Amino acid sequence: MPTIGQDISNRAAAESFEYVINLARNEALADAAVLFSGQLDRLATDVAIRELSAVEIIDLLRQEAENWKNRGMDS
């Protein structure tokens, strides 16, 4: 049976580990958001420069969604 000190130490270690995991998760989400935002901006610029029709824009968005899905599956 652990002592009170060991129990406190174990809880502190678990809380510290959870904090680090949450920090890493939040950083990964922030990185993904920046990457996705940049990609959307690139697509918007491409659409404007090429003066794409609504049908072409929809096709481009579907292709991009497929690319993002594949990137997620490769990770």
The first five atom37 places (N, CA, C, CB, O) and aatype in JSON, in Angstrom:
{
  "aatype": [12, 14, 16, 9, 7, 5, 3, 9, 15, 2, 1, 0, 0, 0, 6, 15, 13, 6, 18, 19, 9, 2, 10, 0, 1, 2, 6, 0, 10, 0, 3, 0, 0, 19, 10, 13, 15, 7, 5, 10, 3, 1, 10, 0, 16, 3, 19, 0, 9, 1, 6, 10, 15, 0, 19, 6, 9, 9, 3, 10, 10, 1, 5, 6, 0, 6, 2, 17, 11, 2, 1, 7, 12, 3, 15],
  "atom_mask": [
    [1, 1, 1, 1, 1],
    [1, 1, 1, 1, 1],
    [1, 1, 1, 1, 1],
    [1, 1, 1, 1, 1],
    [1, 1, 1, 0, 1],
    [1, 1, 1, 1, 1],
    [1, 1, 1, 1, 1],
    [1, 1, 1, 1, 1],
    [1, 1, 1, 1, 1],
    [1, 1, 1, 1, 1],
    [1, 1, 1, 1, 1],
    [1, 1, 1, 1, 1],
    [1, 1, 1, 1, 1],
    [1, 1, 1, 1, 1],
    [1, 1, 1, 1, 1],
    [1, 1, 1, 1, 1],
    [1, 1, 1, 1, 1],
    [1, 1, 1, 1, 1],
    [1, 1, 1, 1, 1],
    [1, 1, 1, 1, 1],
    [1, 1, 1, 1, 1],
    [1, 1, 1, 1, 1],
    [1, 1, 1, 1, 1],
    [1, 1, 1, 1, 1],
    [1, 1, 1, 1, 1],
    [1, 1, 1, 1, 1],
    [1, 1, 1, 1, 1],
    [1, 1, 1, 1, 1],
    [1, 1, 1, 1, 1],
    [1, 1, 1, 1, 1],
    [1, 1, 1, 1, 1],
    [1, 1, 1, 1, 1],
    [1, 1, 1, 1, 1],
    [1, 1, 1, 1, 1],
    [1, 1, 1, 1, 1],
    [1, 1, 1, 1, 1],
    [1, 1, 1, 1, 1],
    [1, 1, 1, 0, 1],
    [1, 1, 1, 1, 1],
    [1, 1, 1, 1, 1],
    [1, 1, 1, 1, 1],
    [1, 1, 1, 1, 1],
    [1, 1, 1, 1, 1],
    [1, 1, 1, 1, 1],
    [1, 1, 1, 1, 1],
    [1, 1, 1, 1, 1],
    [1, 1, 1, 1, 1],
    [1, 1, 1, 1, 1],
    [1, 1, 1, 1, 1],
    [1, 1, 1, 1, 1],
    [1, 1, 1, 1, 1],
    [1, 1, 1, 1, 1],
    [1, 1, 1, 1, 1],
    [1, 1, 1, 1, 1],
    [1, 1, 1, 1, 1],
    [1, 1, 1, 1, 1],
    [1, 1, 1, 1, 1],
    [1, 1, 1, 1, 1],
    [1, 1, 1, 1, 1],
    [1, 1, 1, 1, 1],
    [1, 1, 1, 1, 1],
    [1, 1, 1, 1, 1],
    [1, 1, 1, 1, 1],
    [1, 1, 1, 1, 1],
    [1, 1, 1, 1, 1],
    [1, 1, 1, 1, 1],
    [1, 1, 1, 1, 1],
    [1, 1, 1, 1, 1],
    [1, 1, 1, 1, 1],
    [1, 1, 1, 1, 1],
    [1, 1, 1, 1, 1],
    [1, 1, 1, 0, 1],
    [1, 1, 1, 1, 1],
    [1, 1, 1, 1, 1],
    [1, 1, 1, 1, 1]
  ],
  "atom_positions": [
    [[0.85, -1.18, 0.0], [0.0, 0.0, 0.0], [0.9, 1.24, 0.0], [-0.97, 0.0, 1.23], [1.81, 1.34, 0.82]],
    [[0.64, 2.19, -0.92], [1.49, 3.39, -0.99], [1.26, 4.29, 0.22], [1.22, 4.16, -2.28], [0.17, 4.34, 0.8]],
    [[2.31, 5.0, 0.56], [2.2, 5.97, 1.64], [1.49, 7.22, 1.12], [3.6, 6.34, 2.22], [1.29, 7.36, -0.09]],
    [[1.13, 8.1, 2.03], [0.47, 9.35, 1.63], [1.38, 10.14, 0.7], [0.08, 10.2, 2.87], [0.93, 10.71, -0.29]],
    [[2.67, 10.19, 1.02], [3.62, 10.91, 0.18], [3.71, 10.32, -1.22], [0.0, 0.0, 0.0], [3.77, 11.05, -2.21]],
    [[3.73, 8.98, -1.29], [3.78, 8.33, -2.6], [2.5, 8.59, -3.38], [4.0, 6.82, -2.43], [2.54, 8.81, -4.6]],
    [[1.37, 8.57, -2.69], [0.09, 8.82, -3.34], [0.05, 10.24, -3.91], [-1.07, 8.61, -2.35], [-0.4, 10.45, -5.03]],
    [[0.51, 11.2, -3.13], [0.56, 12.59, -3.6], [1.5, 12.72, -4.79], [1.0, 13.54, -2.46], [1.2, 13.4, -5.77]],
    [[2.65, 12.06, -4.7], [3.63, 12.1, -5.78], [3.06, 11.47, -7.05], [4.92, 11.37, -5.36], [3.25, 12.0, -8.15]],
    [[2.38, 10.35, -6.9], [1.78, 9.67, -8.06], [0.71, 10.54, -8.71], [1.17, 8.33, -7.65], [0.63, 10.63, -9.94]],
    [[-0.12, 11.2, -7.89], [-1.15, 12.09, -8.43], [-0.52, 13.27, -9.15], [-2.07, 12.59, -7.32], [-0.98, 13.67, -10.22]],
    [[0.53, 13.84, -8.57], [1.21, 14.98, -9.19], [1.81, 14.57, -10.53], [2.31, 15.54, -8.26], [1.74, 15.32, -11.51]],
    [[2.41, 13.38, -10.58], [3.0, 12.9, -11.83], [1.91, 12.7, -12.88], [3.77, 11.58, -11.59], [2.11, 13.05, -14.05]],
    [[0.78, 12.14, -12.49], [-0.31, 11.92, -13.44], [-0.86, 13.25, -13.94], [-1.44, 11.09, -12.78], [-1.14, 13.38, -15.14]],
    [[-1.02, 14.22, -13.05], [-1.51, 15.54, -13.46], [-0.51, 16.23, -14.38], [-1.8, 16.41, -12.24], [-0.9, 16.89, -15.34]],
    [[0.77, 16.08, -14.08], [1.8, 16.68, -14.92], [1.79, 16.04, -16.32], [3.2, 16.51, -14.27], [1.9, 16.75, -17.32]],
    [[1.66, 14.73, -16.37], [1.6, 14.03, -17.65], [0.38, 14.48, -18.45], [1.56, 12.5, -17.44], [0.48, 14.73, -19.65]],
    [[-0.77, 14.59, -17.78], [-1.99, 15.03, -18.45], [-1.83, 16.45, -18.98], [-3.19, 14.95, -17.5], [-2.29, 16.76, -20.08]],
    [[-1.17, 17.3, -18.21], [-0.94, 18.68, -18.64], [-0.09, 18.71, -19.91], [-0.24, 19.49, -17.51], [-0.4, 19.43, -20.86]],
    [[0.98, 17.92, -19.93], [1.88, 17.88, -21.09], [1.15, 17.33, -22.32], [3.13, 17.02, -20.78], [1.32, 17.85, -23.42]],
    [[0.35, 16.31, -22.12], [-0.42, 15.73, -23.24], [-1.4, 16.77, -23.79], [-1.19, 14.47, -22.78], [-1.5, 16.93, -25.0]],
    [[-2.11, 17.47, -22.91], [-3.05, 18.5, -23.35], [-2.34, 19.64, -24.05], [-3.85, 19.04, -22.17], [-2.84, 20.17, -25.05]],
    [[-1.18, 20.02, -23.56], [-0.4, 21.08, -24.19], [0.02, 20.66, -25.61], [0.85, 21.41, -23.34], [-0.11, 21.44, -26.55]],
    [[0.5, 19.44, -25.75], [0.9, 18.93, -27.07], [-0.3, 18.86, -28.01], [1.56, 17.54, -26.94], [-0.19, 19.2, -29.19]],
    [[-1.43, 18.41, -27.49], [-2.65, 18.33, -28.31], [-3.07, 19.71, -28.79], [-3.8, 17.67, -27.5], [-3.41, 19.89, -29.96]],
    [[-3.05, 20.69, -27.89], [-3.44, 22.05, -28.26], [-2.48, 22.65, -29.28], [-3.49, 22.94, -27.02], [-2.91, 23.35, -30.2]],
    [[-1.19, 22.39, -29.13], [-0.21, 22.88, -30.11], [-0.43, 22.23, -31.47], [1.22, 22.61, -29.62], [-0.33, 22.9, -32.5]],
    [[-0.74, 20.95, -31.48], [-1.0, 20.25, -32.75], [-2.24, 20.81, -33.43], [-1.16, 18.74, -32.51], [-2.26, 21.0, -34.65]],
    [[-3.28, 21.09, -32.65], [-4.5, 21.67, -33.22], [-4.23, 23.07, -33.77], [-5.61, 21.74, -32.16], [-4.74, 23.42, -34.84]],
    [[-3.44, 23.85, -33.05], [-3.11, 25.2, -33.53], [-2.3, 25.12, -34.82], [-2.32, 25.98, -32.46], [-2.55, 25.89, -35.75]],
    [[-1.35, 24.21, -34.89], [-0.55, 24.03, -36.11], [-1.43, 23.62, -37.29], [0.55, 22.98, -35.89], [-1.28, 24.13, -38.4]],
    [[-2.36, 22.7, -37.04], [-3.27, 22.25, -38.1], [-4.16, 23.39, -38.57], [-4.13, 21.07, -37.6], [-4.43, 23.52, -39.76]],
    [[-4.61, 24.22, -37.64], [-5.47, 25.36, -38.01], [-4.72, 26.35, -38.88], [-6.0, 26.06, -36.75], [-5.27, 26.86, -39.85]],
    [[-3.46, 26.63, -38.55], [-2.65, 27.55, -39.35], [-2.42, 26.97, -40.74], [-1.29, 27.84, -38.66], [-2.54, 27.68, -41.74]],
    [[-2.11, 25.69, -40.81], [-1.89, 25.03, -42.1], [-3.16, 25.05, -42.95], [-1.42, 23.58, -41.88], [-3.11, 25.35, -44.14]],
    [[-4.28, 24.73, -42.34], [-5.56, 24.71, -43.05], [-5.95, 26.1, -43.52], [-6.66, 24.12, -42.16], [-6.43, 26.28, -44.64]],
    [[-5.74, 27.1, -42.67], [-6.05, 28.48, -43.03], [-5.23, 28.93, -44.23], [-5.8, 29.42, -41.84], [-5.75, 29.56, -45.15]],
    [[-3.96, 28.59, -44.23], [-3.09, 28.93, -45.35], [-3.53, 28.25, -46.63], [0.0, 0.0, 0.0], [-3.48, 28.84, -47.71]],
    [[-3.96, 27.01, -46.5], [-4.42, 26.27, -47.68], [-5.7, 26.88, -48.24], [-4.65, 24.78, -47.32], [-5.85, 27.0, -49.46]],
    [[-6.63, 27.27, -47.36], [-7.86, 27.92, -47.82], [-7.55, 29.24, -48.51], [-8.81, 28.15, -46.65], [-8.16, 29.57, -49.53]],
    [[-6.6, 29.99, -47.97], [-6.22, 31.26, -48.58], [-5.63, 31.03, -49.97], [-5.21, 32.01, -47.68], [-5.92, 31.77, -50.91]],
    [[-4.79, 29.99, -50.1], [-4.21, 29.66, -51.4], [-5.31, 29.29, -52.4], [-3.2, 28.51, -51.26], [-5.27, 29.71, -53.55]],
    [[-6.27, 28.5, -51.94], [-7.38, 28.11, -52.82], [-8.2, 29.33, -53.25], [-8.29, 27.1, -52.12], [-8.57, 29.44, -54.42]],
    [[-8.47, 30.24, -52.32], [-9.25, 31.44, -52.65], [-8.51, 32.28, -53.68], [-9.52, 32.27, -51.39], [-9.12, 32.8, -54.62]],
    [[-7.2, 32.42, -53.52], [-6.4, 33.17, -54.49], [-6.44, 32.49, -55.85], [-4.95, 33.31, -54.0], [-6.59, 33.16, -56.88]],
    [[-6.3, 31.18, -55.86], [-6.33, 30.41, -57.11], [-7.68, 30.58, -57.81], [-6.06, 28.92, -56.83], [-7.73, 30.77, -59.03]],
    [[-8.76, 30.5, -57.05], [-10.11, 30.67, -57.61], [-10.26, 32.05, -58.23], [-11.18, 30.45, -56.52], [-10.79, 32.19, -59.34]],
    [[-9.79, 33.08, -57.52], [-9.92, 34.45, -58.01], [-9.09, 34.68, -59.27], [-9.51, 35.45, -56.93], [-9.57, 35.28, -60.23]],
    [[-7.85, 34.21, -59.27], [-6.96, 34.42, -60.42], [-7.5, 33.69, -61.65], [-5.53, 33.93, -60.1], [-7.5, 34.25, -62.75]],
    [[-7.94, 32.47, -61.46], [-8.42, 31.67, -62.59], [-9.88, 31.95, -62.94], [-8.26, 30.2, -62.28], [-10.39, 31.44, -63.94]],
    [[-10.55, 32.76, -62.13], [-11.96, 33.1, -62.35], [-12.8, 31.85, -62.59], [-12.1, 34.06, -63.54], [-13.51, 31.74, -63.59]],
    [[-12.71, 30.92, -61.65], [-13.41, 29.65, -61.79], [-14.91, 29.81, -61.62], [-12.88, 28.64, -60.77], [-15.38, 30.7, -60.91]],
    [[-15.64, 28.93, -62.28], [-17.1, 28.9, -62.13], [-17.45, 28.19, -60.83], [-17.78, 28.19, -63.36], [-16.59, 27.59, -60.18]],
    [[-18.71, 28.27, -60.46], [-19.17, 27.6, -59.24], [-18.92, 26.09, -59.3], [-20.66, 27.87, -59.0], [-18.5, 25.49, -58.32]],
    [[-19.17, 25.5, -60.44], [-18.96, 24.05, -60.61], [-17.47, 23.71, -60.45], [-19.46, 23.58, -62.0], [-17.13, 22.72, -59.81]],
    [[-16.61, 24.53, -61.02], [-15.16, 24.3, -60.91], [-14.69, 24.48, -59.47], [-14.39, 25.25, -61.85], [-13.82, 23.75, -59.0]],
    [[-15.26, 25.46, -58.77], [-14.89, 25.69, -57.37], [-15.3, 24.49, -56.52], [-15.56, 26.98, -56.84], [-14.54, 24.05, -55.66]],
    [[-16.49, 23.98, -56.75], [-16.96, 22.81, -56.01], [-16.04, 21.62, -56.26], [-18.41, 22.46, -56.4], [-15.69, 20.9, -55.33]],
    [[-15.66, 21.41, -57.51], [-14.75, 20.31, -57.84], [-13.4, 20.5, -57.16], [-14.57, 20.22, -59.37], [-12.83, 19.55, -56.63]],
    [[-12.9, 21.72, -57.17], [-11.62, 22.02, -56.52], [-11.7, 21.75, -55.02], [-11.22, 23.48, -56.78], [-10.78, 21.17, -54.44]],
    [[-12.79, 22.16, -54.38], [-12.97, 21.93, -52.95], [-13.05, 20.44, -52.63], [-14.22, 22.64, -52.44], [-12.52, 19.98, -51.62]],
    [[-13.73, 19.69, -53.49], [-13.81, 18.24, -53.27], [-12.44, 17.57, -53.41], [-14.8, 17.6, -54.26], [-12.1, 16.68, -52.63]],
    [[-11.67, 18.0, -54.39], [-10.31, 17.47, -54.55], [-9.46, 17.8, -53.32], [-9.65, 18.04, -55.83], [-8.72, 16.96, -52.83]],
    [[-9.59, 19.03, -52.85], [-8.81, 19.45, -51.69], [-9.23, 18.67, -50.44], [-8.99, 20.97, -51.45], [-8.38, 18.3, -49.63]],
    [[-10.52, 18.43, -50.28], [-11.0, 17.63, -49.15], [-10.42, 16.23, -49.2], [-12.54, 17.57, -49.14], [-10.02, 15.68, -48.17]],
    [[-10.37, 15.66, -50.38], [-9.78, 14.32, -50.54], [-8.29, 14.34, -50.19], [-9.97, 13.82, -51.99], [-7.8, 13.42, -49.54]],
    [[-7.58, 15.38, -50.63], [-6.16, 15.51, -50.28], [-5.96, 15.58, -48.78], [-5.56, 16.76, -50.95], [-5.06, 14.93, -48.24]],
    [[-6.78, 16.37, -48.09], [-6.67, 16.5, -46.63], [-6.98, 15.17, -45.95], [-7.61, 17.61, -46.1], [-6.32, 14.8, -44.98]],
    [[-7.98, 14.47, -46.45], [-8.33, 13.17, -45.88], [-7.15, 12.2, -46.02], [-9.59, 12.58, -46.56], [-6.81, 11.49, -45.07]],
    [[-6.54, 12.19, -47.19], [-5.41, 11.3, -47.43], [-4.21, 11.67, -46.56], [-5.01, 11.33, -48.89], [-3.5, 10.79, -46.07]],
    [[-3.99, 12.96, -46.37], [-2.9, 13.39, -45.49], [-3.12, 12.91, -44.07], [-2.76, 14.93, -45.51], [-2.19, 12.49, -43.38]],
    [[-4.38, 12.97, -43.62], [-4.7, 12.5, -42.28], [-4.53, 11.01, -42.12], [0.0, 0.0, 0.0], [-4.13, 10.53, -41.06]],
    [[-4.82, 10.26, -43.18], [-4.69, 8.81, -43.11], [-3.23, 8.38, -43.17], [-5.47, 8.15, -44.25], [-2.87, 7.31, -42.68]],
    [[-2.38, 9.21, -43.79], [-0.96, 8.88, -43.89], [-0.22, 9.11, -42.57], [-0.31, 9.7, -44.99], [0.87, 8.58, -42.36]],
    [[-0.81, 9.9, -41.7], [-0.15, 10.23, -40.43], [-0.2, 9.11, -39.44], [-0.76, 11.46, -39.81], [0.31, 9.23, -38.33]]
  ]
}
